[in-house]
Amino acid sequence: MVDFAEQTFHSTSVQAAEIARQAEVGKLLIGHFSSRYKSPEVLLNEAKTVFQSTELALDDKKFLV
């Protein structure tokens, strides 16, 4: 899906995780999920292979800073 992500000016979950790791952030929040996925958990699992501290930004979910 890398080619499609580039065409639509988006990142894959793995690309986002790589950027988070390189930027040495504390946590990566993934949102704006494609409807092609039945569950955003797929994206979460992909991202966590690269950057463990990843969570899904779901409706009504709150995060402490």
CHARMM-style PDB file with segment names, atoms N, HN, CA, C and O in Angstrom:
ATOM      1  N   MET     1       0.807  -1.197   0.000  1.00  0.00      PROA
ATOM      2  CA  MET     1       0.000   0.000   0.000  1.00  0.00      PROA
ATOM      3  C   MET     1       0.859   1.273   0.000  1.00  0.00      PROA
ATOM      4  O   MET     1       0.321   2.380   0.028  1.00  0.00      PROA
ATOM      5  N   VAL     2       2.153   1.124  -0.030  1.00  0.00      PROA
ATOM      6  HN  VAL     2       2.589   0.225  -0.053  1.00  0.00      PROA
ATOM      7  CA  VAL     2       3.036   2.287   0.001  1.00  0.00      PROA
ATOM      8  C   VAL     2       2.783   3.191  -1.198  1.00  0.00      PROA
ATOM      9  O   VAL     2       2.692   4.409  -1.046  1.00  0.00      PROA
ATOM     10  N   ASP     3       2.669   2.609  -2.386  1.00  0.00      PROA
ATOM     11  HN  ASP     3       2.743   1.620  -2.509  1.00  0.00      PROA
ATOM     12  CA  ASP     3       2.443   3.413  -3.590  1.00  0.00      PROA
ATOM     13  C   ASP     3       1.136   4.189  -3.490  1.00  0.00      PROA
ATOM     14  O   ASP     3       1.093   5.375  -3.814  1.00  0.00      PROA
ATOM     15  N   PHE     4       0.073   3.528  -3.043  1.00  0.00      PROA
ATOM     16  HN  PHE     4       0.108   2.564  -2.780  1.00  0.00      PROA
ATOM     17  CA  PHE     4      -1.221   4.192  -2.921  1.00  0.00      PROA
ATOM     18  C   PHE     4      -1.158   5.302  -1.873  1.00  0.00      PROA
ATOM     19  O   PHE     4      -1.727   6.375  -2.072  1.00  0.00      PROA
ATOM     20  N   ALA     5      -0.473   5.051  -0.768  1.00  0.00      PROA
ATOM     21  HN  ALA     5      -0.011   4.179  -0.606  1.00  0.00      PROA
ATOM     22  CA  ALA     5      -0.326   6.067   0.279  1.00  0.00      PROA
ATOM     23  C   ALA     5       0.376   7.303  -0.277  1.00  0.00      PROA
ATOM     24  O   ALA     5      -0.026   8.432   0.003  1.00  0.00      PROA
ATOM     25  N   GLU     6       1.413   7.086  -1.054  1.00  0.00      PROA
ATOM     26  HN  GLU     6       1.740   6.169  -1.281  1.00  0.00      PROA
ATOM     27  CA  GLU     6       2.130   8.224  -1.649  1.00  0.00      PROA
ATOM     28  C   GLU     6       1.234   9.004  -2.605  1.00  0.00      PROA
ATOM     29  O   GLU     6       1.253  10.235  -2.605  1.00  0.00      PROA
ATOM     30  N   GLN     7       0.459   8.307  -3.411  1.00  0.00      PROA
ATOM     31  HN  GLN     7       0.443   7.307  -3.411  1.00  0.00      PROA
ATOM     32  CA  GLN     7      -0.432   8.967  -4.369  1.00  0.00      PROA
ATOM     33  C   GLN     7      -1.485   9.826  -3.672  1.00  0.00      PROA
ATOM     34  O   GLN     7      -1.908  10.848  -4.213  1.00  0.00      PROA
ATOM     35  N   THR     8      -1.905   9.422  -2.492  1.00  0.00      PROA
ATOM     36  HN  THR     8      -1.562   8.592  -2.053  1.00  0.00      PROA
ATOM     37  CA  THR     8      -2.950  10.149  -1.768  1.00  0.00      PROA
ATOM     38  C   THR     8      -2.384  11.028  -0.648  1.00  0.00      PROA
ATOM     39  O   THR     8      -3.131  11.554   0.177  1.00  0.00      PROA
ATOM     40  N   PHE     9      -1.062  11.180  -0.630  1.00  0.00      PROA
ATOM     41  HN  PHE     9      -0.455  10.753  -1.300  1.00  0.00      PROA
ATOM     42  CA  PHE     9      -0.378  12.033   0.347  1.00  0.00      PROA
ATOM     43  C   PHE     9      -0.660  11.604   1.796  1.00  0.00      PROA
ATOM     44  O   PHE     9      -0.889  12.433   2.676  1.00  0.00      PROA
ATOM     45  N   HSD    10      -0.635  10.294   2.008  1.00  0.00      PROA
ATOM     46  HN  HSD    10      -0.449   9.621   1.293  1.00  0.00      PROA
ATOM     47  CA  HSD    10      -0.789   9.706   3.332  1.00  0.00      PROA
ATOM     48  C   HSD    10       0.448   8.877   3.650  1.00  0.00      PROA
ATOM     49  O   HSD    10       1.323   8.691   2.804  1.00  0.00      PROA
ATOM     50  N   SER    11       0.505   8.389   4.872  1.00  0.00      PROA
ATOM     51  HN  SER    11      -0.206   8.540   5.558  1.00  0.00      PROA
ATOM     52  CA  SER    11       1.569   7.479   5.295  1.00  0.00      PROA
ATOM     53  C   SER    11       0.954   6.143   5.647  1.00  0.00      PROA
ATOM     54  O   SER    11      -0.213   6.067   6.034  1.00  0.00      PROA
ATOM     55  N   THR    12       1.732   5.106   5.515  1.00  0.00      PROA
ATOM     56  HN  THR    12       2.679   5.168   5.201  1.00  0.00      PROA
ATOM     57  CA  THR    12       1.289   3.814   6.030  1.00  0.00      PROA
ATOM     58  C   THR    12       1.531   3.818   7.535  1.00  0.00      PROA
ATOM     59  O   THR    12       2.246   4.679   8.047  1.00  0.00      PROA
ATOM     60  N   SER    13       0.949   2.878   8.231  1.00  0.00      PROA
ATOM     61  HN  SER    13       0.368   2.178   7.815  1.00  0.00      PROA
ATOM     62  CA  SER    13       1.160   2.801   9.681  1.00  0.00      PROA
ATOM     63  C   SER    13       2.624   2.524  10.005  1.00  0.00      PROA
ATOM     64  O   SER    13       3.150   3.024  11.000  1.00  0.00      PROA
ATOM     65  N   VAL    14       3.276   1.732   9.168  1.00  0.00      PROA
ATOM     66  HN  VAL    14       2.849   1.327   8.360  1.00  0.00      PROA
ATOM     67  CA  VAL    14       4.695   1.435   9.379  1.00  0.00      PROA
ATOM     68  C   VAL    14       5.548   2.679   9.140  1.00  0.00      PROA
ATOM     69  O   VAL    14       6.493   2.934   9.887  1.00  0.00      PROA
ATOM     70  N   GLN    15       5.225   3.446   8.119  1.00  0.00      PROA
ATOM     71  HN  GLN    15       4.457   3.239   7.512  1.00  0.00      PROA
ATOM     72  CA  GLN    15       5.973   4.684   7.864  1.00  0.00      PROA
ATOM     73  C   GLN    15       5.814   5.656   9.028  1.00  0.00      PROA
ATOM     74  O   GLN    15       6.785   6.281   9.454  1.00  0.00      PROA
ATOM     75  N   ALA    16       4.598   5.783   9.539  1.00  0.00      PROA
ATOM     76  HN  ALA    16       3.810   5.275   9.193  1.00  0.00      PROA
ATOM     77  CA  ALA    16       4.366   6.665  10.687  1.00  0.00      PROA
ATOM     78  C   ALA    16       5.171   6.201  11.893  1.00  0.00      PROA
ATOM     79  O   ALA    16       5.737   7.019  12.619  1.00  0.00      PROA
ATOM     80  N   ALA    17       5.222   4.901  12.104  1.00  0.00      PROA
ATOM     81  HN  ALA    17       4.762   4.237  11.514  1.00  0.00      PROA
ATOM     82  CA  ALA    17       5.984   4.348  13.224  1.00  0.00      PROA
ATOM     83  C   ALA    17       7.479   4.597  13.056  1.00  0.00      PROA
ATOM     84  O   ALA    17       8.177   4.888  14.027  1.00  0.00      PROA
ATOM     85  N   GLU    18       7.961   4.485  11.843  1.00  0.00      PROA
ATOM     86  HN  GLU    18       7.394   4.249  11.054  1.00  0.00      PROA
ATOM     87  CA  GLU    18       9.383   4.754  11.586  1.00  0.00      PROA
ATOM     88  C   GLU    18       9.718   6.211  11.880  1.00  0.00      PROA
ATOM     89  O   GLU    18      10.766   6.500  12.458  1.00  0.00      PROA
ATOM     90  N   ILE    19       8.854   7.115  11.494  1.00  0.00      PROA
ATOM     91  HN  ILE    19       8.003   6.880  11.024  1.00  0.00      PROA
ATOM     92  CA  ILE    19       9.070   8.542  11.767  1.00  0.00      PROA
ATOM     93  C   ILE    19       9.042   8.790  13.274  1.00  0.00      PROA
ATOM     94  O   ILE    19       9.873   9.532  13.796  1.00  0.00      PROA
ATOM     95  N   ALA    20       8.089   8.172  13.976  1.00  0.00      PROA
ATOM     96  HN  ALA    20       7.413   7.569  13.552  1.00  0.00      PROA
ATOM     97  CA  ALA    20       8.004   8.336  15.436  1.00  0.00      PROA
ATOM     98  C   ALA    20       9.274   7.834  16.118  1.00  0.00      PROA
ATOM     99  O   ALA    20       9.788   8.468  17.039  1.00  0.00      PROA
ATOM    100  N   ARG    21       9.766   6.700  15.660  1.00  0.00      PROA
ATOM    101  HN  ARG    21       9.348   6.185  14.911  1.00  0.00      PROA
ATOM    102  CA  ARG    21      10.993   6.142  16.240  1.00  0.00      PROA
ATOM    103  C   ARG    21      12.176   7.068  15.992  1.00  0.00      PROA
ATOM    104  O   ARG    21      12.952   7.348  16.905  1.00  0.00      PROA
ATOM    105  N   GLN    22      12.313   7.543  14.762  1.00  0.00      PROA
ATOM    106  HN  GLN    22      11.682   7.316  14.020  1.00  0.00      PROA
ATOM    107  CA  GLN    22      13.432   8.432  14.415  1.00  0.00      PROA
ATOM    108  C   GLN    22      13.348   9.759  15.170  1.00  0.00      PROA
ATOM    109  O   GLN    22      14.371  10.335  15.541  1.00  0.00      PROA
ATOM    110  N   ALA    23      12.124  10.238  15.394  1.00  0.00      PROA
ATOM    111  HN  ALA    23      11.293   9.770  15.093  1.00  0.00      PROA
ATOM    112  CA  ALA    23      11.934  11.508  16.097  1.00  0.00      PROA
ATOM    113  C   ALA    23      12.035  11.352  17.608  1.00  0.00      PROA
ATOM    114  O   ALA    23      12.028  12.335  18.350  1.00  0.00      PROA
ATOM    115  N   GLU    24      12.129  10.093  18.054  1.00  0.00      PROA
ATOM    116  HN  GLU    24      12.135   9.295  17.452  1.00  0.00      PROA
ATOM    117  CA  GLU    24      12.236   9.786  19.475  1.00  0.00      PROA
ATOM    118  C   GLU    24      11.085  10.387  20.287  1.00  0.00      PROA
ATOM    119  O   GLU    24      11.299  10.964  21.353  1.00  0.00      PROA
ATOM    120  N   VAL    25       9.860  10.242  19.766  1.00  0.00      PROA
ATOM    121  HN  VAL    25       9.686   9.773  18.900  1.00  0.00      PROA
ATOM    122  CA  VAL    25       8.687  10.727  20.489  1.00  0.00      PROA
ATOM    123  C   VAL    25       8.312   9.726  21.574  1.00  0.00      PROA
ATOM    124  O   VAL    25       8.761   8.580  21.553  1.00  0.00      PROA
ATOM    125  N   GLY    26       7.499  10.155  22.505  1.00  0.00      PROA
ATOM    126  HN  GLY    26       7.134  11.086  22.522  1.00  0.00      PROA
ATOM    127  CA  GLY    26       7.081   9.266  23.580  1.00  0.00      PROA
ATOM    128  C   GLY    26       5.967   8.319  23.177  1.00  0.00      PROA
ATOM    129  O   GLY    26       5.900   7.188  23.659  1.00  0.00      PROA
ATOM    130  N   LYS    27       5.079   8.787  22.279  1.00  0.00      PROA
ATOM    131  HN  LYS    27       5.133   9.706  21.887  1.00  0.00      PROA
ATOM    132  CA  LYS    27       3.937   7.973  21.883  1.00  0.00      PROA
ATOM    133  C   LYS    27       3.487   8.394  20.488  1.00  0.00      PROA
ATOM    134  O   LYS    27       3.542   9.569  20.127  1.00  0.00      PROA
ATOM    135  N   LEU    28       3.042   7.411  19.718  1.00  0.00      PROA
ATOM    136  HN  LEU    28       2.997   6.456  20.011  1.00  0.00      PROA
ATOM    137  CA  LEU    28       2.470   7.646  18.390  1.00  0.00      PROA
ATOM    138  C   LEU    28       0.987   7.349  18.464  1.00  0.00      PROA
ATOM    139  O   LEU    28       0.587   6.269  18.900  1.00  0.00      PROA
ATOM    140  N   LEU    29       0.164   8.308  18.039  1.00  0.00      PROA
ATOM    141  HN  LEU    29       0.489   9.185  17.685  1.00  0.00      PROA
ATOM    142  CA  LEU    29      -1.275   8.103  17.951  1.00  0.00      PROA
ATOM    143  C   LEU    29      -1.640   7.983  16.480  1.00  0.00      PROA
ATOM    144  O   LEU    29      -1.344   8.870  15.679  1.00  0.00      PROA
ATOM    145  N   ILE    30      -2.280   6.885  16.138  1.00  0.00      PROA
ATOM    146  HN  ILE    30      -2.520   6.165  16.789  1.00  0.00      PROA
ATOM    147  CA  ILE    30      -2.690   6.672  14.749  1.00  0.00      PROA
ATOM    148  C   ILE    30      -4.175   6.956  14.637  1.00  0.00      PROA
ATOM    149  O   ILE    30      -4.976   6.430  15.409  1.00  0.00      PROA
ATOM    150  N   GLY    31      -4.543   7.792  13.670  1.00  0.00      PROA
ATOM    151  HN  GLY    31      -3.892   8.219  13.043  1.00  0.00      PROA
ATOM    152  CA  GLY    31      -5.937   8.125  13.413  1.00  0.00      PROA
ATOM    153  C   GLY    31      -6.184   8.221  11.918  1.00  0.00      PROA
ATOM    154  O   GLY    31      -5.303   7.902  11.121  1.00  0.00      PROA
ATOM    155  N   HSD    32      -7.364   8.653  11.537  1.00  0.00      PROA
ATOM    156  HN  HSD    32      -8.080   8.912  12.185  1.00  0.00      PROA
ATOM    157  CA  HSD    32      -7.736   8.801  10.122  1.00  0.00      PROA
ATOM    158  C   HSD    32      -7.565   7.476   9.392  1.00  0.00      PROA
ATOM    159  O   HSD    32      -6.765   7.360   8.464  1.00  0.00      PROA
ATOM    160  N   PHE    33      -8.324   6.490   9.823  1.00  0.00      PROA
ATOM    161  HN  PHE    33      -8.974   6.585  10.577  1.00  0.00      PROA
ATOM    162  CA  PHE    33      -8.198   5.120   9.319  1.00  0.00      PROA
ATOM    163  C   PHE    33      -8.917   4.956   7.989  1.00  0.00      PROA
ATOM    164  O   PHE    33     -10.013   5.481   7.794  1.00  0.00      PROA
ATOM    165  N   SER    34      -8.300   4.234   7.094  1.00  0.00      PROA
ATOM    166  HN  SER    34      -7.410   3.808   7.253  1.00  0.00      PROA
ATOM    167  CA  SER    34      -8.924   3.914   5.813  1.00  0.00      PROA
ATOM    168  C   SER    34     -10.074   2.934   6.022  1.00  0.00      PROA
ATOM    169  O   SER    34      -9.982   2.022   6.844  1.00  0.00      PROA
ATOM    170  N   SER    35     -11.141   3.127   5.282  1.00  0.00      PROA
ATOM    171  HN  SER    35     -11.216   3.867   4.614  1.00  0.00      PROA
ATOM    172  CA  SER    35     -12.288   2.213   5.366  1.00  0.00      PROA
ATOM    173  C   SER    35     -11.986   0.859   4.721  1.00  0.00      PROA
ATOM    174  O   SER    35     -12.801  -0.060   4.801  1.00  0.00      PROA
ATOM    175  N   ARG    36     -10.826   0.732   4.087  1.00  0.00      PROA
ATOM    176  HN  ARG    36     -10.163   1.478   4.022  1.00  0.00      PROA
ATOM    177  CA  ARG    36     -10.430  -0.554   3.510  1.00  0.00      PROA
ATOM    178  C   ARG    36     -10.145  -1.587   4.587  1.00  0.00      PROA
ATOM    179  O   ARG    36     -10.137  -2.788   4.317  1.00  0.00      PROA
ATOM    180  N   TYR    37      -9.913  -1.124   5.801  1.00  0.00      PROA
ATOM    181  HN  TYR    37      -9.919  -0.149   6.021  1.00  0.00      PROA
ATOM    182  CA  TYR    37      -9.607  -2.034   6.905  1.00  0.00      PROA
ATOM    183  C   TYR    37     -10.858  -2.268   7.738  1.00  0.00      PROA
ATOM    184  O   TYR    37     -11.526  -1.319   8.150  1.00  0.00      PROA
ATOM    185  N   LYS    38     -11.169  -3.520   7.981  1.00  0.00      PROA
ATOM    186  HN  LYS    38     -10.627  -4.290   7.646  1.00  0.00      PROA
ATOM    187  CA  LYS    38     -12.336  -3.849   8.803  1.00  0.00      PROA
ATOM    188  C   LYS    38     -12.119  -3.416  10.240  1.00  0.00      PROA
ATOM    189  O   LYS    38     -13.067  -3.052  10.937  1.00  0.00      PROA
ATOM    190  N   SER    39     -10.871  -3.455  10.683  1.00  0.00      PROA
ATOM    191  HN  SER    39     -10.101  -3.751  10.118  1.00  0.00      PROA
ATOM    192  CA  SER    39     -10.535  -3.068  12.047  1.00  0.00      PROA
ATOM    193  C   SER    39      -9.220  -2.285  12.037  1.00  0.00      PROA
ATOM    194  O   SER    39      -8.254  -2.708  11.401  1.00  0.00      PROA
ATOM    195  N   PRO    40      -9.178  -1.155  12.732  1.00  0.00      PROA
ATOM    196  CA  PRO    40      -7.923  -0.406  12.806  1.00  0.00      PROA
ATOM    197  C   PRO    40      -6.839  -1.126  13.602  1.00  0.00      PROA
ATOM    198  O   PRO    40      -5.682  -0.706  13.597  1.00  0.00      PROA
ATOM    199  N   GLU    41      -7.208  -2.207  14.283  1.00  0.00      PROA
ATOM    200  HN  GLU    41      -8.148  -2.548  14.287  1.00  0.00      PROA
ATOM    201  CA  GLU    41      -6.223  -2.997  15.032  1.00  0.00      PROA
ATOM    202  C   GLU    41      -5.116  -3.518  14.108  1.00  0.00      PROA
ATOM    203  O   GLU    41      -3.977  -3.691  14.542  1.00  0.00      PROA
ATOM    204  N   VAL    42      -5.443  -3.765  12.855  1.00  0.00      PROA
ATOM    205  HN  VAL    42      -6.368  -3.625  12.503  1.00  0.00      PROA
ATOM    206  CA  VAL    42      -4.445  -4.213  11.881  1.00  0.00      PROA
ATOM    207  C   VAL    42      -3.343  -3.160  11.765  1.00  0.00      PROA
ATOM    208  O   VAL    42      -2.155  -3.483  11.759  1.00  0.00      PROA
ATOM    209  N   LEU    43      -3.755  -1.903  11.675  1.00  0.00      PROA
ATOM    210  HN  LEU    43      -4.720  -1.640  11.680  1.00  0.00      PROA
ATOM    211  CA  LEU    43      -2.785  -0.802  11.564  1.00  0.00      PROA
ATOM    212  C   LEU    43      -1.971  -0.671  12.848  1.00  0.00      PROA
ATOM    213  O   LEU    43      -0.764  -0.432  12.807  1.00  0.00      PROA
ATOM    214  N   LEU    44      -2.639  -0.827  13.977  1.00  0.00      PROA
ATOM    215  HN  LEU    44      -3.619  -1.021  14.010  1.00  0.00      PROA
ATOM    216  CA  LEU    44      -1.943  -0.760  15.260  1.00  0.00      PROA
ATOM    217  C   LEU    44      -0.875  -1.838  15.352  1.00  0.00      PROA
ATOM    218  O   LEU    44       0.260  -1.562  15.740  1.00  0.00      PROA
ATOM    219  N   ASN    45      -1.229  -3.042  15.002  1.00  0.00      PROA
ATOM    220  HN  ASN    45      -2.151  -3.267  14.687  1.00  0.00      PROA
ATOM    221  CA  ASN    45      -0.271  -4.148  15.075  1.00  0.00      PROA
ATOM    222  C   ASN    45       0.909  -3.937  14.140  1.00  0.00      PROA
ATOM    223  O   ASN    45       2.046  -4.243  14.500  1.00  0.00      PROA
ATOM    224  N   GLU    46       0.653  -3.417  12.939  1.00  0.00      PROA
ATOM    225  HN  GLU    46      -0.270  -3.169  12.647  1.00  0.00      PROA
ATOM    226  CA  GLU    46       1.751  -3.133  12.002  1.00  0.00      PROA
ATOM    227  C   GLU    46       2.692  -2.091  12.584  1.00  0.00      PROA
ATOM    228  O   GLU    46       3.911  -2.262  12.565  1.00  0.00      PROA
ATOM    229  N   ALA    47       2.120  -1.010  13.102  1.00  0.00      PROA
ATOM    230  HN  ALA    47       1.130  -0.870  13.118  1.00  0.00      PROA
ATOM    231  CA  ALA    47       2.949   0.072  13.647  1.00  0.00      PROA
ATOM    232  C   ALA    47       3.767  -0.406  14.842  1.00  0.00      PROA
ATOM    233  O   ALA    47       4.924  -0.017  14.999  1.00  0.00      PROA
ATOM    234  N   LYS    48       3.178  -1.238  15.675  1.00  0.00      PROA
ATOM    235  HN  LYS    48       2.238  -1.555  15.547  1.00  0.00      PROA
ATOM    236  CA  LYS    48       3.876  -1.703  16.879  1.00  0.00      PROA
ATOM    237  C   LYS    48       5.068  -2.606  16.560  1.00  0.00      PROA
ATOM    238  O   LYS    48       5.929  -2.811  17.416  1.00  0.00      PROA
ATOM    239  N   THR    49       5.129  -3.143  15.352  1.00  0.00      PROA
ATOM    240  HN  THR    49       4.430  -2.976  14.656  1.00  0.00      PROA
ATOM    241  CA  THR    49       6.318  -3.926  14.980  1.00  0.00      PROA
ATOM    242  C   THR    49       7.541  -3.020  14.871  1.00  0.00      PROA
ATOM    243  O   THR    49       8.676  -3.487  14.964  1.00  0.00      PROA
ATOM    244  N   VAL    50       7.307  -1.727  14.675  1.00  0.00      PROA
ATOM    245  HN  VAL    50       6.385  -1.347  14.600  1.00  0.00      PROA
ATOM    246  CA  VAL    50       8.391  -0.755  14.530  1.00  0.00      PROA
ATOM    247  C   VAL    50       8.509   0.128  15.765  1.00  0.00      PROA
ATOM    248  O   VAL    50       9.614   0.427  16.217  1.00  0.00      PROA
ATOM    249  N   PHE    51       7.370   0.545  16.308  1.00  0.00      PROA
ATOM    250  HN  PHE    51       6.473   0.302  15.940  1.00  0.00      PROA
ATOM    251  CA  PHE    51       7.346   1.484  17.434  1.00  0.00      PROA
ATOM    252  C   PHE    51       6.283   1.019  18.430  1.00  0.00      PROA
ATOM    253  O   PHE    51       5.088   1.234  18.226  1.00  0.00      PROA
ATOM    254  N   GLN    52       6.728   0.389  19.489  1.00  0.00      PROA
ATOM    255  HN  GLN    52       7.699   0.214  19.654  1.00  0.00      PROA
ATOM    256  CA  GLN    52       5.833  -0.270  20.448  1.00  0.00      PROA
ATOM    257  C   GLN    52       4.860   0.694  21.110  1.00  0.00      PROA
ATOM    258  O   GLN    52       3.720   0.321  21.390  1.00  0.00      PROA
ATOM    259  N   SER    53       5.281   1.908  21.362  1.00  0.00      PROA
ATOM    260  HN  SER    53       6.207   2.211  21.135  1.00  0.00      PROA
ATOM    261  CA  SER    53       4.434   2.865  22.078  1.00  0.00      PROA
ATOM    262  C   SER    53       3.478   3.569  21.113  1.00  0.00      PROA
ATOM    263  O   SER    53       3.546   4.783  20.923  1.00  0.00      PROA
ATOM    264  N   THR    54       2.597   2.788  20.515  1.00  0.00      PROA
ATOM    265  HN  THR    54       2.542   1.802  20.669  1.00  0.00      PROA
ATOM    266  CA  THR    54       1.623   3.287  19.546  1.00  0.00      PROA
ATOM    267  C   THR    54       0.227   2.956  20.041  1.00  0.00      PROA
ATOM    268  O   THR    54      -0.018   1.872  20.570  1.00  0.00      PROA
ATOM    269  N   GLU    55      -0.686   3.904  19.862  1.00  0.00      PROA
ATOM    270  HN  GLU    55      -0.487   4.784  19.432  1.00  0.00      PROA
ATOM    271  CA  GLU    55      -2.079   3.679  20.224  1.00  0.00      PROA
ATOM    272  C   GLU    55      -2.978   4.206  19.120  1.00  0.00      PROA
ATOM    273  O   GLU    55      -2.564   5.019  18.293  1.00  0.00      PROA
ATOM    274  N   LEU    56      -4.216   3.730  19.120  1.00  0.00      PROA
ATOM    275  HN  LEU    56      -4.552   3.070  19.792  1.00  0.00      PROA
ATOM    276  CA  LEU    56      -5.210   4.193  18.162  1.00  0.00      PROA
ATOM    277  C   LEU    56      -5.940   5.405  18.731  1.00  0.00      PROA
ATOM    278  O   LEU    56      -6.370   5.390  19.884  1.00  0.00      PROA
ATOM    279  N   ALA    57      -6.076   6.434  17.935  1.00  0.00      PROA
ATOM    280  HN  ALA    57      -5.727   6.446  16.999  1.00  0.00      PROA
ATOM    281  CA  ALA    57      -6.831   7.614  18.334  1.00  0.00      PROA
ATOM    282  C   ALA    57      -8.292   7.373  17.950  1.00  0.00      PROA
ATOM    283  O   ALA    57      -8.726   7.733  16.856  1.00  0.00      PROA
ATOM    284  N   LEU    58      -9.030   6.771  18.853  1.00  0.00      PROA
ATOM    285  HN  LEU    58      -8.678   6.479  19.742  1.00  0.00      PROA
ATOM    286  CA  LEU    58     -10.427   6.421  18.611  1.00  0.00      PROA
ATOM    287  C   LEU    58     -11.347   7.483  19.195  1.00  0.00      PROA
ATOM    288  O   LEU    58     -10.955   8.224  20.097  1.00  0.00      PROA
ATOM    289  N   ASP    59     -12.570   7.556  18.681  1.00  0.00      PROA
ATOM    290  HN  ASP    59     -12.888   6.955  17.948  1.00  0.00      PROA
ATOM    291  CA  ASP    59     -13.555   8.518  19.195  1.00  0.00      PROA
ATOM    292  C   ASP    59     -13.707   8.381  20.693  1.00  0.00      PROA
ATOM    293  O   ASP    59     -13.800   7.273  21.222  1.00  0.00      PROA
ATOM    294  N   ASP    60     -13.730   9.493  21.362  1.00  0.00      PROA
ATOM    295  HN  ASP    60     -13.655  10.393  20.933  1.00  0.00      PROA
ATOM    296  CA  ASP    60     -13.939   9.586  22.818  1.00  0.00      PROA
ATOM    297  C   ASP    60     -12.805   9.006  23.661  1.00  0.00      PROA
ATOM    298  O   ASP    60     -12.935   8.929  24.883  1.00  0.00      PROA
ATOM    299  N   LYS    61     -11.703   8.599  23.043  1.00  0.00      PROA
ATOM    300  HN  LYS    61     -11.598   8.661  22.051  1.00  0.00      PROA
ATOM    301  CA  LYS    61     -10.572   8.103  23.824  1.00  0.00      PROA
ATOM    302  C   LYS    61      -9.735   9.295  24.263  1.00  0.00      PROA
ATOM    303  O   LYS    61      -9.486  10.205  23.473  1.00  0.00      PROA
ATOM    304  N   LYS    62      -9.306   9.295  25.500  1.00  0.00      PROA
ATOM    305  HN  LYS    62      -9.508   8.556  26.143  1.00  0.00      PROA
ATOM    306  CA  LYS    62      -8.523  10.403  26.045  1.00  0.00      PROA
ATOM    307  C   LYS    62      -7.122   9.942  26.366  1.00  0.00      PROA
ATOM    308  O   LYS    62      -6.899   8.803  26.775  1.00  0.00      PROA
ATOM    309  N   PHE    63      -6.184  10.845  26.174  1.00  0.00      PROA
ATOM    310  HN  PHE    63      -6.365  11.770  25.842  1.00  0.00      PROA
ATOM    311  CA  PHE    63      -4.773  10.556  26.428  1.00  0.00      PROA
ATOM    312  C   PHE    63      -4.225  11.633  27.357  1.00  0.00      PROA
ATOM    313  O   PHE    63      -4.539  12.814  27.208  1.00  0.00      PROA
ATOM    314  N   LEU    64      -3.419  11.222  28.298  1.00  0.00      PROA
ATOM    315  HN  LEU    64      -3.164  10.263  28.419  1.00  0.00      PROA
ATOM    316  CA  LEU    64      -2.753  12.178  29.184  1.00  0.00      PROA
ATOM    317  C   LEU    64      -1.440  12.617  28.563  1.00  0.00      PROA
ATOM    318  O   LEU    64      -0.728  11.814  27.961  1.00  0.00      PROA
ATOM    319  N   VAL    65      -1.128  13.877  28.709  1.00  0.00      PROA
ATOM    320  HN  VAL    65      -1.707  14.530  29.197  1.00  0.00      PROA
ATOM    321  CA  VAL    65       0.125  14.403  28.164  1.00  0.00      PROA
ATOM    322  C   VAL    65       1.145  14.557  29.240  1.00  0.00      PROA
ATOM    323  OT1 VAL    65       2.266  14.989  28.970  1.00  0.00      PROA
TER     324      VAL     65
END
